[in-house]
Structure formats: structure tokens, C-alpha cells
Amino acid sequence: MYRSFDSLVDAFFEQHPETSSLFNATIGEGKALVSGRELVENHFDPMVLWIYERIAKTVDATNLSADEARYYIGEISVFARYNSTLLLRAADTMRGYSPELAQELTRNYLEEGGERGKLPAHYVIFSGALAKDLDFRVNGWTPRTMTTLALSSIIDILAWSHCPSTILGMYYATEAVAISETEQMRDITNRLGHLLGKGSNESLENLDFYYRMHLDESHDAATDGVAVEQGHQEGIARFIKDADTFHFLQPQIIDGFLQMLYPFSDQWIEITSLIQKERRSDAKVA
């Protein structure tokens, strides 16, 4: 009613009342009503999968123009610019309450932010690959949508949260969407490469390295056969599944998860809505 687009999170709840009811009851009663494993495997993960399947269909990367593809890349890459900084901040915030989770967040930071003697920061690799393969300089891109600004602001605030369980939930959302976000971005950069006559996938050598680094379990960056993004997700999931041991609170985990999942998914839908509006305007002029 109040926005120009509908949230896929709300759409999921409408079609999956069992998850909606569980979340409401858990928050309302202030205690865990299911195991942490059930929360992750039967609710969080299916929710993310359902939402991003619809994002892929709505974006429809194969039908984007070059300018539309650049618009998605520019907006979506804003979060990646700050990801390592926020991981380090969250690790520092968490250290006094849960040194175990702080250690996991620090491990993620060293991978994303660039560990000396290993790979550079992932955003450096990505922005460099865009410049080399697609002649697209994304550095300094100024956010142009409400949800890009909201996403950056919300995660910045939550990384300082006084509530460790909220940080845990919000970082699980961040890691749970990472695989789908990376796959979706690959489709879009492939589309731009195709439109520019530069090819796709392996033909975009530097971008291909970046995507394999995140998604390929056989890449040098993988750990014990687990791809980087999958490893990040599983590393955070451990603390939700075993919340009792680490003294995390399920209502606040759900709260943190939703606080991040909304802007992550809404960002894609707002960009798509603006692109579709522009297309309709151009059609009327034509």
C-alpha cells in the first residue's frame, strides 16, 4: 500500500502460514519453539530459496539491456563494498559475548577483506574484474534506490547491536542469500558481456575467476572441499543450530534474520520495479 513494489518476504509468509505463525509465536512468547536445526533447515533456508527463485524470474537477466544490467550491477555491488568492514565490526562487537562466533566472523572478514599473503579483498577482485572484462568502473557508484540505502544503513546499525542474537540472525541472512546473489550477479554480468560482444562465463576471464572463487568447491579458495560462500553460511548456521550451547536467543535470531532479509530481497524488487517503469515510459513515448 505504501510502496511501489511488494515485498517477496511478505509474499512468502502469505503462501507459507506455518512459517509466519512460528515466527510470530516465537517472537510473541519470547522463547524457542523449535530446534535451531529445524529453524534453519525448515524455515530460513526454504524461505531464501523461494524468494531468490522469484527474484531470478522477475529480473530475467537474458532480457536486460546493457544500461539495465549496469544498473543492477552498480546497485547490488554497493553492499559488497562495505561487507568486509562490517564483518570486522560485528566480530569486534561479538567478541566479549561469544568469542567463538567472533572467530567465525573474523575468518569471514579475512576472506572477504583480503588476508595478507593470500587473495586481495573480494570487492577489489570483483571491481577489477568488471573494469577488465566489461569496461565498467563500479568504484564510487552512488546508491540510486531507497532499498540500497536502507540495506547499507541497516547492516551498519546492526553490526553495532547490543543484542548478540540479533547479530547472529542478521549475519545468517547475509550469508544465506550470498550464493543466490552471486549466481544472479553472474547471470547479469554474462548478459552484459554478451551484449558488448565480449562473451560470457569463461570468456570473461576475471569475472569467471571471481565467481568460481565463491561458488566452486574445487577452487583454491575452498576449504576442505567446501566453497567459500557455502562455508560462510554453514559456519554461521552452526551457532543457530546449537543456540543453547552458545546462549543465543531464538526470538532475536528471527528478528535479526528478518531485518536483513527484507532489504536484501526488496533491493532486487525495487530496482526491477524502476526498470519496468522506465520501460513503460519509453514505450509510451515510442
N, C-alpha and C positions, 0 to 999 in steps of 0.2 A: 504493500500500500504506500509506503513512504520512500521506496527506491525505484529506480528504473529497471531493476532486474530482480529476479527471485533467487534466493539462496538455495543451493543444492543440499546444504545441510538440513534445512527445513524440509525440503522435498524428501530427503531420506527418512526423516522422522515420520512424515506422513505415511510413507509406504512401509515402514518398519516400526509399528507402535510398540513392539516388545522392547526395542532398544530405548525408545523415548520414555516409556514407562519406567524402565530400570534406572535410567539416568535421573529422572525426576524423583523416584523413590529414594535412591541413594543420597541425592543432594538433600531431599526433604528430611530424611531420617538421620542424616549425618553419620552414616556408618556403611561399611561394606556389606553388600547383599549377595554378591557372587565372588568367586575366587578371582584373583588377579589374572590368572591364566584365561579364565572364561571371559573376563572383561576385554582382554587384548584380542583373543582369537575369535570370539563370537560376536563382538560388538565393534571395537575400534577398527580392526583390520578390514572386516567386510564393509564397514562404513566408508573408509578411504577408497577401497577398490570400487565400490558402487559409484561414488562421486566422480572419481577420475575417469571411469569408463564413459560417463556422460560428458565430462569436460572434453575428452578426445573427440567425441561425436559432434559436440557443439562447435568447437574450434575448427574442425575439418581442415587440417593443415594442407591437404592436397589442393584446396581451392583458394588458398590465400594469394593475394597479390604480394609483390615484393615489399611495398610500403607497409602492408598489414603484417607481414612476417616480421619486419624490423620493429614494428610497434610492440608486438608480443615479446620479442627478444629483449628489447630495451626495458620494458616494464618488469618482466619476470626476473631479469638479471639483477635488479636493484637489491633484492634480499641477499643474493649471493655475495654482493659487495661487502656486506656487514656480517655475514654469518660467522666468520672465524672470531671477530671481535666480540660478538655476543656470546659465543661458546665459552670464551675465556672468562668473560664477565660472570656468566652463570656458574662456571666452575668455582670461581672465587667466592661467589655468594653461597654456594652449597657446601663449601669445604668444612665449615665448623659443624654442620648438622650431619652430613653424610660424606666422609672422605672417599668412600667407595664410588658414589655417583660422581663426585668431583673429579676423581681419577678418570672415569669414563668420559666425562665431558672434556677433560684436558686432552685425553687421547684423540678425541674427535677434533679438538682445536688444532692439535699438531698436524693432523692430516689435512684439514681444511685450510689452515693458516700457513702451512709450509714449515716442515721440520728441517732445521739446518742439516745439510749434507744429504738431503733426500729431495723430493719434488718441491717445486715452488708452491706458493699458495694456490689453491684450486681456482680462485677467481682470476688470478694472474694468468693461469694457463688458459682459462676459458676466454677472457677478453683478448688475449693474444691470438688465440685460435680464430676468433671472429675477425680480427683485423687481417690475419694472414690469409685465411681461406675465403672470406666473404667481403673483404674490404669494408668492414663495418666496425667503426670505433664506438664501442658502447660505454667507454670510460666517461664518467661525468654526466651520464644520462640523468635528466631531471624527471622525477616521477610526474606523470600526467593524469593519473587516475586517483580517485578518492581511496580506493582499497589498497593501492600500492603504498600510499602514505600511511594508511591505517595499519597495514601489516608491519611496516618498519617501526612505527610508533609503539604498537602493542608489544612486540617482542622485545623492544628496548626496555620498556617498563617491566615486563615480566622477568627479564633476566636479573633484575634487582629485587624480585619479590621476597617479602619476609616469610612466605609460605613455601617450604621446600617441595611439598606435594604438588603445588601449582606449577612449579618449575619442571618437575618430573613430567607432569601431564602435557605441558606445552611443548617440551622437547620431544616427547614421544610423537606428538602430532607432526612436528617439524621433520623428524626422521622418517615417520611412516609415509609421508607424502613425497619424500625425496626421490624414490625410484620412479614413481609415476611422473613427477615433474621433469625429471631428467629425460625420460623417454619421450614425453610430449615436446620438450625443447628440441630434442634430436629430430623429431618429425618436422618441426618448423624450420630449423636450420637446413635440413635436407631440402625442404621446399624452396627456400631462398637460394640455395646452391643450384638447384635445378633451373630456377627462373633466370639466374645470372649466367647460365651456361657453364657452371663450374663443377657440375655433377653432385653426387650425394654419397653418404656413407664413407667408404674407403677413399673416394676421390677427394673428399675434404679431409686431408690427412691429419691436420692438427685437431680439428673438432672430433674426428673419429677416435684419436688417442684419448681425448678428454672423456668422451662417453664410455669408452671401454674401461678407462681407469675407474670409473664409478660403478659400472654395471657388470663387468666381465669378471667372473670368478677365477679365470686363469691369468688375469693381468698381474704384473709385478706388484702393483699396489694392493692386491688382495691379500688377506691374511688367512692362512690355513684353508685355502680354497673357498673362502667367503668373500664376495665382492665388497667393496668399500661401503656402499650405501646400505647393503643388507647387513653388514657388520655393525654399522651405526644403529640401525633400527633394533637389531637383536640385543645390542649392548644396553640400550635404554629399556627395552621391554623386560629385561631381567628384573629390574627394580619394581616394576608394576606387578609382575607375576609373583614376586616374593616380597610383597609390600610389608607383610607382618614382620619379617626379619629385619627390614631396614626402617621400620616405623614410619611408613608413608600412609597417608590417609586417602582412601578411595574417593570420597566426595570431591576433595580438592584436586585429585588427579583428573577426574572427569571435567572439572571446571577449567583447569589449565589446557586440557586437550581441546575443548570446545573453543576456548578463547583464541587458539591458534588456527584450528581447522576452518572456522568461519572466514577469516580474512584470506587464508591461502586459497580456498575454493572460490570465494567471492571475487578475488582479483581476476581470475580467468574469466568469470562470467561478466564482470563489468567491462573488461577490455572487449570481449566478444560483442556485448550489447552496443558499445560505442562504435565498433566497426560496422555492425549491421545497420545502425542508424545512419552512418555516413554513406553506406551503400544505397540505402533507400533515398537519401537526399540526392545522391548523384544520379540515380535512376529517374527521379522526377525532373531534374534539370535536363537530362538527355531526352 
